[in-house]
Amino acid sequence: MTPYPRFERPPDGDNGGGTAIFEHLESNVRSYCRSFPSVFARAKGAILYDEAGRGYIDFFAGAGALNYGHNPDFIKPLLIDYLSQDYVVHALDMFTVAKRDFLETFESAILEPRKLDYKVQFCGPTGANAVEAAVKLARMVTGRPQMAAFTGGWHGMSGVCLSLTGNRAHRSGAGMPLNNTSFLPFPEGPYTIPDTLGYIRNLLTDSNSGFDMPAAFILETIQAEGGIYPASPEFLRGLRQICDDFGILMIADDIQVGCGRTSDFFSFEAAGIVPDIVCLSKSIGGYGLPMALVLMKRSLDQWSPGMHTGTFRGNQLAFVAGAAALKLWKSPEFGADLKRRAQFLEGALKDIAASKPGVTLRGRGFIWGLDFTGAGGPDVAARATKYAYEHGLIAERCGRDDVVIKILPPITIEDQPLLDGCAILAEGVKQA
């Protein structure tokens, strides 16, 4: 039984047609619908509703694209008003009032309070576009083709992004050699070495190491798809020092773990570092609307006009929604409420992990992973998420062999669905 009431009726015009058209016409590449085979119709806050009106608590949040929940009330009227007045919807990279408001808000709400002096580049609308642009910029500025990435990292599905991604199955889909990337052991995970920083420094110092000097290190401060592995503040500070010592750029891929996912706006804030380049997407659009951007230190903005373009790099509706979301970060009360909910979530998940021998918990803020490696492995994790789905909770798996249950609720989730979602998850782990 779901703890959330059904809608009184399905959406207008819906005939309950089931999934036949998807099976008939949509490519076999589809994935999430296999874990959650409902036909969803409506959504509000942290709740998804299928076409029959059944409610599901959303602990997946569009893979991190819905940090502020579904159809948030503080944004929706602004989008309706913008469209009703025939404001510009598509403008390439021309100046618009919507872009100006977004940039002014981003500076006042995010950059200035953190004393960050970044330039902003709008790319295509996906995180992969931001990573592609960041790598292209790093190679251009340094004159070096080589990149350094980390085992377990995941940076997207386009060509350059796959060359930086560790997952062998995803890499095989490129259908071509993926070159110019050296992989280093991530300091956290199932395959680590005692002194990662020392190892990296030795590779760079030894002229016979066979390790080419890279243009940049690219990393997620918390590996998400890799299994929810947070890098320690000490490691991040040490890597920042190595970058400074050897003239290597540091790229933070904050696409999934940024925009408040760790309770801070940027995931690297807790370490006290400043990356040279930052990639943002997913929730930077505020409402689940496509937008991606690259932040770069001013000295790195060496693009010539038009050197990197894209037809949809100026999503005006995302500017409107994104600016509204950014304004929340000006409020100390908003930040305090985030911390409170994050602490509650952490406590509830610690109880769940403690209830099942062998389950380990990792994460921070609003991104957590329950690892079943020592508690029966992927099959048990799969049974737990299947139970959760059947009882009204959406939660996905990640990591090697999908052995980790990823907990990724909206950061604005209300207390009751957060409590109820944790209760369903606890029962799913127990039953698994």
C-alpha positions, 0 to 999 in steps of 0.5 A, a space after each residue: 500500500 502506498 502512503 500517498 492518496 490516489 488522484 481522483 481521476 487519471 489525466 484528461 484524455 488518458 485511456 490507460 493504454 499501457 506500455 505497448 507503444 513503448 515496446 513497439 516503437 521505442 529503442 531497446 536502449 531505454 533503461 530506467 523504465 525497466 526498473 520502474 515499469 509504470 506509466 507516469 502522468 503527474 508529479 508534485 514535490 517529491 511524489 510521482 503519480 502513475 496514470 492510475 493515480 498511484 503515488 511513489 515517493 521519489 528518491 531518484 529525483 531525475 538522477 539529480 536533475 530535480 533537486 528542487 522537486 517536481 513542479 515547485 510552486 515557487 518556480 511554476 508561475 514564473 514560467 507560465 507568466 514568461 510564456 504568456 507574455 511571449 518573451 524570448 524562448 530561443 536566442 542562441 547566445 544573444 543577450 536576453 533579459 532572462 539570461 541577464 537575470 540568471 547571471 546577475 543572480 548567479 553572481 550575487 547568490 553563489 559566486 560573491 558569497 563564496 569569493 569565487 571569480 569564475 567566468 560562465 560559459 553556456 554550452 549545449 543543454 546536457 552535462 556531457 556538453 559541459 564536460 566536452 567543453 571543459 576538456 576542450 578548453 583545458 587542452 587548448 589552454 595547456 597545449 597538452 592532449 592528455 587527460 587524467 581521470 579516476 577509476 570509478 568515475 562517470 562523466 557522460 556518454 559522448 565520445 570525449 566523456 566516455 574516454 574519461 569514464 571508467 565503466 567498461 560496458 559504457 566505454 564499449 558502446 563508443 565503437 572506437 578507440 578511446 584515447 588520450 586519457 590516463 586512469 588513476 586509482 580513486 582514493 575511495 572504493 573497492 580497488 584502492 592503494 595506500 597512498 594515492 597522492 604519493 603515487 600520483 606525485 611519483 608518476 609526475 616526478 619520474 621522467 620514466 614513469 610513462 605517464 604523460 603530463 596531463 592538461 587536467 585532472 577531472 573528477 567527481 568529488 563524490 563518485 555517484 554512478 561509481 557507487 557513492 564514494 566521497 573523496 576526503 577533504 584531505 585528498 582534494 586539498 592534496 590533489 589541488 596542491 599537486 595541480 598547483 605544483 605541476 601546472 595542471 588544471 583541476 576540473 570538478 564534475 559537479 553535474 550530479 553532486 552540485 547545486 545543493 546535493 551535498 547541502 553546500 551549493 558546490 560539492 567541493 566547498 567542504 574541502 576549501 578548494 577552488 577548482 580551475 574549471 567546474 561543470 554544472 548541469 542537471 539541477 542548475 536549470 531549477 525545474 528539470 529544464 535542460 541547461 549546462 554551463 562551465 565555470 572557469 577562472 578568468 585567466 582560462 577564458 581564452 576562447 575565440 568567439 564561436 570557437 565552441 557553439 551549440 544551437 541550444 546553449 541558451 535555454 531561456 526557460 531554464 534561465 528563468 527557473 534556474 534564477 528562481 532556484 538560485 535565489 533560495 541560496 540567499 536565505 540563511 533559513 534555506 541553508 539551515 533547513 537543508 542541513 536539518 533534513 540532511 542530518 535526519 536522512 543520514 540518521 535514518 540511513 545509518 539505522 537501516 545499514 545497522 539493521 542488515 549485517 554487512 551493509 555499509 553506508 556512504 555519502 553526504 548531504 542528500 546523496 547516499 549509497 547502501 552497499 550490499 557487497 557484504 550482504 548478499 551482493 547485487 541480487 539482494 540490492 535488486 530485491 530491496 529496490 523492487 520491494 521499494 518500488 512495489 510499495 511506493 518508493 523510487 530508488 535506483 542502484 549504482 556502482 560495480 554490478 549495481 550493488 549499491 542502492 542510491 538514495 537521491 531525494 529532492 533536497 527540498 523534500 518535505 519531512 513526511 515523505 522523507 520519513 515515509 520513504 526511509 520507512 519503505 526502504 528499511 522494510 525493503 532491506 529487511 525483506 530482501 
